[in-house]
């Protein structure tokens, strides 16, 4: 099912004449309002410690509850991608990011409330000065350090995170 099929009424005037305009939009035949379903912005952090191990979390809730993940989440309104990843890392791990450098992005679908939310997941390499405050919180039930050679991407529940890990490990190790 295409996500726009869930939108039955015009959000502007409430009309039932809210019909497909094209693949990514619906248009109201009554008032002319057009809604475009664009991806939500999500941010993911790669954080390595002084031994080169990667910070990995465990997802506390759905989707993919109990699987491995990387710190991150959705950007808030009026927040840059960098501000979003810095905030999410703080919320989920207690760590304060001192630098967030954009690396790459992948499109994704995030299943939430019986709805596939299209997302654009942006990946950042983040630097942290003080690792002593590491503690899983918010959406993370656990936080641990794993050597890149010991990363098994099949243990990560979200498709874009697996894709990002493949690319990050390739960038760091050349394999």
Secondary structure, 3 states (H helix, E strand, C coil): CCHHHHCCCCCCCCCCCEEEEECCEEEECCCCCEEECCCEEEEEEEEECCCCCEEEEEECCCCCCCCEECCEEECCCCCCHHHHHHHHHHHHHCCCEEEEEEEEEEEEEEEECCEEEEEEEEEEEEEECCCCCCCCCCCEEEEEEECHHHCCHHHECCHHHHHHHHHHHHHHHCC
